[in-house]
Amino acid sequence: MKTVSLSGSPRENVGKKDAAHLRAEKRVPAVIYGGDDQTHFSLDLIELSKYVYTADVFKFEIEIGGKKSEAILKDLQFHPVSDRIIHADFLEVIEGKPVKMDLPVHITGSSIGVRNGGRLAVLFRRIKITGLPKDFPDYAELDITKLRIGMALRIKDLNIPGVTILHHPESIVVAVKRARGAMEDEEEDEEGEEGEEGAEGEGAEGDDAKASEGEDKQSE
């Protein structure tokens, strides 16, 4: 897992007025918990946004008043209208202590089933895992190259050494489903071809009948 550095400023006052003042200055009120004490601080909105609006996950090294702490981002609060970050919760990483987090799922490869007209359905964009942060990868990878229509990859198909996945092993992560529209188009094409063959057959029979009538008249 990648580690990035952030610089935080200690909060002297903790309350709604102080939080509103920080947000007006384009800073985000935040807290680190999980260690001996909670630490309240603020972060630059633009700097934090670089690591929030992305599918990747990071371990943060946060410096607050000369003290550095390692942490992972556990929760974010957003403004209901503007979608701006208004609060961030970090969990302190303590050596030897397992933590839970959401890990992104990266899909790789080009599915045979999708190339044949199937529809790719991704049911998990992130999976919940637990373990030591030192063992956390940047993401969980699934190769869908061999998936045909009707096939799926499940939680049990993920291989992430050193961590525990907190989902049922049979839960489907990604599947290739039949695309109904494509199948209907194929059926219509087949019916059209059969109709044309039938018309040709009827025409041939009609010609034979006319020829037979002509022969009968000549014989009379």
N, C-alpha and C positions, 0 to 999 in steps of 0.2 A: 504494500500500500504506500502511495506517495505521501511524503510529509511536506507540508507548507507552513510558512511562518506568518503569524499575524501579530500586530502590535495593538494591545488594548490599553485603555486608560481606566484607572480605578474610579468607581463611583463613590462620591462622598455621601450622597443622599440617595435613598432608595424609595421611590414613590412615583405617583402618576405625574406630578408636575415636573419632576426631574426627568422622567422618561420622555415627556412631551418636549421638553427643552432640548434633549439630546437628538430627538428625531428631527426637530426643526433645524439642527445643525448637521443633518445628514449623517448621524451616527446611530448605531443600533444598540440598545440596551441588551446585555447578555449576562449569563451566569455560568460558572463552572462548579459542578458538584461531583460527589463520588469519593472525594478524599476526606481529610479530617475536617475541613471547613468549606463552606460555600464562599465563592468569590464573585462579587458583582462588579461588572466593568462595562465598557462600551467599545464598539468597533466601528471603523469607518465603513459606511454603507457600500460604497463603490468597491472597496477592497474585498469585503465579504461576499458581495454579489458574484465576483469572479469564480468562486468555488461553489456557489449554491445553484446557479442556473446552468447546471451541467449534469450529465448522467454519471459522472465519475464520483468516487468517494475518496476522502482524504483523511489523514491524521494531521492534526493541527498542533504546531508548537506555538503557544500563545505567551507572549511576554507582557506581564502586567506589573508596572512599578518595579522593574528590575528582576522580577521573579518569573522563571519560565515553567510552563506546565504543558504536558502533552495531553491532548484530548481528542475525542471524536464528536462530531456534531450529532446530537440526539433529536432535537426538535426545533422547528421554526414556526413563528407566527407571522402571518401576512395580513396586510390591511385588506378588509373585505371589498373595497372598491378599486384601489390603485394597485393591489398585489405587491406593494412594497413590503420589504422585510421590516417587522416592527419589534421582534424579539428573537433571541437565539439561546438555546440551551446546549451546553457542552458537558460531556461526561469525561472526567479526568481518567487518564490511562495510568494504572498502577501496575508495575511489573509483577507478573505472576498471577494477576487477577483477571479472570475471563470477563468478557463483556459481550453484549448482544448488539447487533447492528444489521442494517439492510444493505445487501450487496447487489450491485447491478448485474443483470444477465445480458451478455453480449451474444447475439446470434451471428454465426458465420456460415459461409457456404451458400450455394445455390441449389435449392431443393429440386429433385427430379419431379416430384409431384406438382410443384408450383409451375415448373416449365411445361408440364402437361395440362395446365389449366386449373390446377387446384388453388385453394385460397389458404394463405398462411395465417394461423391464429396463434398469437403470443399471449398466454394467460398469466405469466409472471414476468414483469419487467425488473423486479427486484425480489430477492429471497432473504428470509431472516436466518441469520447464522449466529452461533456463539463460539467463543474461543479466545485465545490470546491475540491481541492486535498484531503481534509480530508475525503471526501465521496468516493474517488476512491478505488475500490477493487483491488486485485492483478491481477485478470483476470475475464472475463465473462465466465460462465460455461453453457454448453448445454448437456443434457443427451439424447443420441440417441437410448436408449434401445428399445423403442416402434416403431421406424421407420421401416416400411415395404417398399418393392420395390415400387417406385413411390411416396413416401411420402417425406416431407421436413420440416425443421424448419426455421422460418423466424425471422427477426429482432424483430418483435412484441412478439416473444416467449422468448426473453431475459428479465430478471427481475433484474435491477440494481438500487436499491433505491437511490434517491438523485442526480442522474445524468441524462443528456439528451443525447440520442443516435442520432448522426447526419446522419442517413441513413433512407431511406423510410421504413416504417413499414413492407411492403410486400416483401422487398428484401430477397432473400433466402440466408441463412447462410450455411446450410449443407443439402444435399439431398442424397437419395439412388436411384441410377439409375439401369436400367436393364443391365445386362452384356450379350451382344449379343452372345459372344462365348459360354457361358453356355447354352443359349437357343437353339442354333444350335445343340449342342451336344445332348440335350434332344430330339430334333426332329429327329435326325439321329437314336437314339436308338429306338424311337417309330416306325420309318419306318422299321428298321431291324426286330423288333418283328413281324410286320404285314407281312413282306415278308416270315418269317419262318412259320407263321400260314398258309399262302397261299400255301406254298410248301407242307405242311402236308396234306392240303385239297386236293390238286391235286393228291398226291400219293394215298390217300384213294379212290378217284374217279377212278383212274387207276386200282386199285386192284379190285374194284367192277365190272368194265367193263370186266376185264379178266375172273372173275368168271362167269359172265353172258354168255360170249362167250363159256366157257367150258360146261355150262349147255345146251346151244343150240345144240352143237355138239353131246352130249350124247342123246338128244331127237331125233335127226335125225337117 
